[in-house]
């Protein structure tokens, strides 16, 4: 199934089951995508998560119902998935900027959030530099942590950035960083796909193990929290991320979904993707983004 069609089918499913207890994982199952890949694709293409979409649609409909009916606030809270009138009122006020009671009594202004339609608009005149690389098996040694899928493309969340900051401030990467020579101390940010039934992904920070990596005692490094991360052979599309901070990575993911996939005859592959941060050899870049792909 084309990925655009898959996202539209997921939206149709969410609309048809809007008042039921559903979330992004349910939508992902409808289009036979992993929850991780669906969450990432949906959020980068639409600019919001599937869970946020469901929430916004419910609150938009609730506002309309408050204006047009005499339904009790308590009943509407239950209908639109809130356990208490207080939690409903809080969410409603945050979304619409006005409390439900005020809307009914004073005809306050409401926010309209209509169903999404995914369309592809191909525009010329823009360059998008990339290269396709066939990789052999790669091994890394990294510090790894687990994160919730819902933080992907969440501008308010800084968990992964905080992980990097902690590693830098506490010099947690020194044991592996020193295994490389000056000029070759590139760091990798490794991101795993989720396994079936999990709502989390793993993110690791470390170095590649190759001929330029000094010998090391794996057992001793494991005691310090490191582990070997193996990436199978595969096909990758590689993009340069240019910018002052991690925002350029998110923008590159958007280009991948909106510009590269629709035109190049590939689809994303569920394998490790990673960021490559160069040790001073490419100062013009924030990083390279390596995304696994496969032919349709």
N, C-alpha and C positions, 0 to 999 in steps of 0.2 A: 504494500500500500504506500502511495506517495505520502511523504511526511505532512504536506499541507492538508491532504485529504484526511489523514489520521487526526490532526489537530481539530479540523472542522467536525469530524465525527465525534470526537471527545466533547466538544462544545455542545453538540446536539444532545449527547447523553446527559451532560450536566443540566441542560435546560429541561429535559424531560423528567429528571429526577431531582429537581431543585429543592423540593420540600422534604426530601428523604435524607437520611444520615449518610451522605457521601463525601468523599474528599478526592484529592488528586490521584491517590492510589487506585481508587475505583475507576476513575476515568482512564488511567493508564492501562488497566486490564482490558478495557473495552476495545482498545486499539492495539493490543498485543505488544506494548512497549514496557520496558522496565520502569518502575516508578521514578527512578533517578533520571533516566534519559527523557522521559515525558516531562517531568518537572522542569528540567533544564531547557528543553526545546520550547515548551509553552511560555516560560517566563522570559526567555530572550526574544522570542518572536513578538509577544503581545505586550511586554513591559510590565506584567504583573503575574503573580503565581496563580495556578488553577484554584487553590484554596481562597485566595483573595477575590478571584472572579466569582466564585460561588457566593462568598460573603457579600460582595457588592451587589450582586443581582438580587439576593434575598432582601437586603436592606432597601434597595430601590423599589422592589415590589411592596415591601411593608409600608413604605411611605405613601405609595399610591393607595393602598388599602386603608390607611388611616384617614386619608382625605375623603375617600369615596364611600366608606362604610361606617357603621357604628360599632364595629368589633372592639371588644375590650383589649386594652394593652396587654393584659395578662395572657389572653388567648393568642394574640399575635406573637408574643414572645415565644410561646410554645410552638406555634405553627412554623416559625422561621428559624427554629433550631436553638433557641436560647433557654437555658435551664431556669432562669429567674427573670422577672420583669426588670430588675435592676441592671442585670447584665445586658439585656436587650436595649434598655434606655441608654446605657453608656455607649454601646456600639452604634446605635442609631444616631445619637448626638454627635459622635465623632465623625460619622460618615456624612450626615446631612447638615451639620452645623447648628442644629436646633433640636430640642427635645420633642418626643412624640406628642406629649400633652400640649405643648405650645403650637405644634402644627395644627392640631384639631381645634384648639380654642382661638388661635389668632391667624390661622391660614398662612403659616410660615412657609418660606421658600424651601423647596426640596431639590435634591440632586437626582437627576435621571441617569441611570446606568443601563444602557440597552444591551441586548445580546451581541456578542462579537461575531463577526464574519471574517474569516481568514482569506485574504486575497494576496496575490503576488503581483507586484508592480516592478517590472524590469526597466531600469533606466540606463541609458548609455552615457558615455562620457566620463565614467569613473574608473579609476584603475584600482585593481586589487591584486597586489603581488602575493604570489604563493609558490610553493614547490611541492611536488609529490615525491615522497621518499619511501623506498622499500627497506624496511629495517630487519636486522637479524635479532635474535634473542638478546635482550639487554638485562643486566643485573645492576641494581642500585643498593646502597646501604643507607637507610634513612630512619629518622624519628617519625613515627606514625601516630596519628590521632583519628578518632572517629567523630564525624559531624552529622547533624541532621540534614536530610535532603532539603528541608524547607528554607535553609539559609541561602540556597543558590540564588544569585541575582537579587538578594535582599539588600538594598542599599543601606538599611539601618543596622545590618548585622556585620560585625567585624571579627568573627571568631577565627577565621583562617588568617587574617592579617595580624590578629593578636598572637596567634601561634608563631608566626614569623618574628614578631617583635620580642616575644619571650625567648625564642631561640637565640636571637641576636644579643639581647641584653644580658642573658645568663651564659652566653658563649657555649650553648649546649651542643653546637655542631663542631666544636673544635677537635674532638677526637677523630672525626672523619675528614674534616676540612684539611687537617695537617697531613693527610695521606696523599695530598695532591701538591704539585709544584706550583710556584708562583706563575700566574698567567693561565693556569689550567684548573683553577679552583672554582669551576662552574658549579652552581647549585641548581637542583631540580625541585620543582614542586609537583609531586605525583598525585594524581587524582584517580581513584578507582571507581568503576561502576558498582552499583549495589548488587548484592546477591538476592535471589528470589525470597520474597517475604520480609526483607529488611527495609527500613525507612531511613537508613544512614549510609554514608559513604566514608571511605578512608582517604585521608590526605597526608602525604609524607613529604618531608624535606630532607634532602640528602645529596649524595654524589653518585656518579656512575662508577661502576667497577670495570676498569679496562686496563690496558697495558701501562697507562700512566698513573695507575693507582698503586701505591706501595702495599706490600704485604701487611696483613693485619690479623689479629686474633679475634675471630668471629665471636667466640664465647665471651670474651671480655667486653666487646662492644655490645653484645646482647644484654649483658648485665647493666649497661648504662642506658638501656632502653632502645637501642638500635635494632633493626632487623633487615634481612635481605628481602628486597622487593624485585620479583622477576617479571619482566614484560615480554610476552611472546612475540615472535616475528609477525610483522604486519605491514599494512600500508598506511602512511600518515600524510596528511596535508599540513604544511608548515607555514605559519604566518609570522611576520614581524609585528610586534606590538610596540608602537612608538608613543611615548607619553611620559608624564611626570610621575604617574602612580598607577595603581591597579585598575583604574577606570578604563584604560586602553585595552585591557584583557577582555572586559565585558563587552566593549564595543566590537572587538574582533570576533567574539562568539556570535554577536548579532549578525555581522557580515557573513559568517560561516553559514548560518541558518537561512538568511534572507537572500544572499547573493550567490554563494558558492554552491550549496546543495541543489537549488532549483535549476541550475544551468549546466552543471558539470557531469551529470550521470553517475554520481556517487550517493551513498547514504552513510550515515554515521555508524560506526561499529562499536560494540560494547566491549571496549578494552581500555587499558589505562591511557588517559591523556595526561600531558604534562607541560609545564612551563620550564623553559631553560633560561637561567640567569647567568650571563657570561661574566667571567672574572676579568673585566676591564678590556676585553678584546673587541667588543662591539659597543662602545659607549653611547652610540646614537640610539640604541634600543633599550626599552624597559625589559623586554624578554622576547623569546620566541615561544609561540604556542604550537604545540604538536597535538593534532587531533586525529584519532584513528578513524579510518574510512574504509569502505569496501564498494566495489562495483555493484550497481543495481542488477 
